[in-house]
Amino acid sequence: MSTETTRWWLVRHAPVVGVEGIIYGADDVQCDLSDLTSFQALARRLPGDAEWYTSHLSRAKLTAKTIRDAGLKTPDPIIDERFGEQSFGDWQGSTWDQMRDVNPVVYDKFWEDPVRNRTPNGESFADQIQRVGEAIEHYTAKHAGRDIVCVSHGGTVRAAVSHALNLDPAAGMALTVHTLSVTVMEHVPGGLLRGKGAGWRILNVNRPAREDH
């Protein structure tokens, strides 16, 4: 990697448990850390000599800790709430059917533009793209030329890629991001075309921790 290029390694947390059919969003829920083979694969792939960040939610922090425990020496991750999952506000902890039954008018209005409309006391995916993008730009400038590992959430990874590629939120929402997958993107300050300006490039999205998956 060029000394000028900043590379982001975006890791989604381990699978959540106990919330089947529930919209948990920014709630702090438990995760399953039993897939040791995947954690060992991540420990081999991810750079230890990097800046490490997580969201404030336990599933992200525990995933980062388990990667370290699997054999990767890293600094203690810095916690930044801007890397948190999208908040669904009052709808968190409910099923979609329950949300519709509580207030069908608000529910139907939300689905007119689900990537830009906010849930009651929550945020939209467009809001998440903005806050994640601000964090990405901040740390890219702070750690220019470095590797940066961020263990966070599916929505956060989609938001980061959407920011980097300037995607419409609806296009960004279409990205698939599995648990314990790795998405890698680079910021090139010299530009991608003829050495002018600056730009982002995506190396891979949703790469499984284990190559046999």
C-alpha positions, 0 to 999 in steps of 0.5 A: 500500500502507498504511504499516502493511501489510507485503508479501512478494514470494516468488520461486522460483529458476530451474529446476534442471538435472542432477537429473531424477527425483532428490530433491534437496531441500536439496542445492546443485544447479545452476540454469539462468539463461538465460531473460533475458526472464523475469529482465527481467520480474522486474526490472520487477515486483519492488520494488528499494526493499525488504528482500531475502532469500535462502536459503543455497543457490546457486540462490536466491542466483544467481537474486537476482543475475541479477534484479539484473543484469537491471536492478533496483537492490537492496540485497545480499540477506541470507542466512537458512537458514530460507528453505532448501528442505525437507531430505530427509536421507539420501534426498537424491540418490536416486530414489523407487524407490531409497529404497524399495529401501534400506528398504521398511519406512521408506519405507512408513511415511513415506507413511502421512503424508508431510507430517508424517513425517520422512525419515531425518535429514531434516525434514517439510513440517510442520517446514518450515512452522514454521521458515519461519513463524518467519522470516516473523514475525520479518522482518514485525515487523522491517520492518513497513510495508515490501516484503520480497522473498525468493528461495527455493524451491517448498517455502518458498513453500508453507510461507509461504502455509501459515503465513499462512493456517494451512493444514493441511500437506496443503493447503499441499503441494497448492499449485503453485509454478513456477520464477521465479514470484511469490507475493505476500502481505500482513500487515495489523496493523489486521486484515482485519475491522473493523480488529481484530486482525491478519491475512494476505491473499494477493494472488496465488500462482504468478504467472509472471514473463512474462505470456505464459506 
